[in-house]
Amino acid sequence: MRVISRLFAATLALVLLAVSILALVEITLALFLQSPWLIDSTGWFDTLTSDTWSSPGVRGALLAFAAAGLILLLVAWAPRPVVAVPTELDHDQALTMTVRRRDFQSRVEARVRDLPYITAATATASSRQIEVIAQSTRGATPEIRAAVESTVRATASQVGLDVDNCHIRVRKSAGRAA
């Protein structure tokens, strides 16, 4: 998928560059009252205004654009390969897993938002600490704070992080619990 996207982007960039250079040359020639190089500056307008939707050239162009759009949609909706991580390893094997910080933060936020009485959550993570700011309809009660902290620690342990510094702040929100 990444190769197809890069090839399409490079091809589109080259086509736009060629059309831009051609337009620049034609505008410069028209400015100095020279004869057109490839495109007659008056003839293209007459051609576009005289063609109708039933003209074969217009229908061909519309079909080409529709086919290109359909191909792009099919490529975008194509199923992606599943990335699987083995769950059991022998004692002599080592597994190194890399987790993107933003993905981990999003996971923590989602898990905290699933808690009762929590209406919003924001997480910031580094290699040494996790800071979570949660908004609750019940305010900063010890039970809610403990639930948020245990959820954050459980989520961190799922990806193999041992976090000693867990900064939890719970604020009162005016929203309703989901």
Order of alpha helices (4+ residues) and beta strands (2+ residues): alpha-alpha-alpha-alpha-beta-beta-alpha-beta
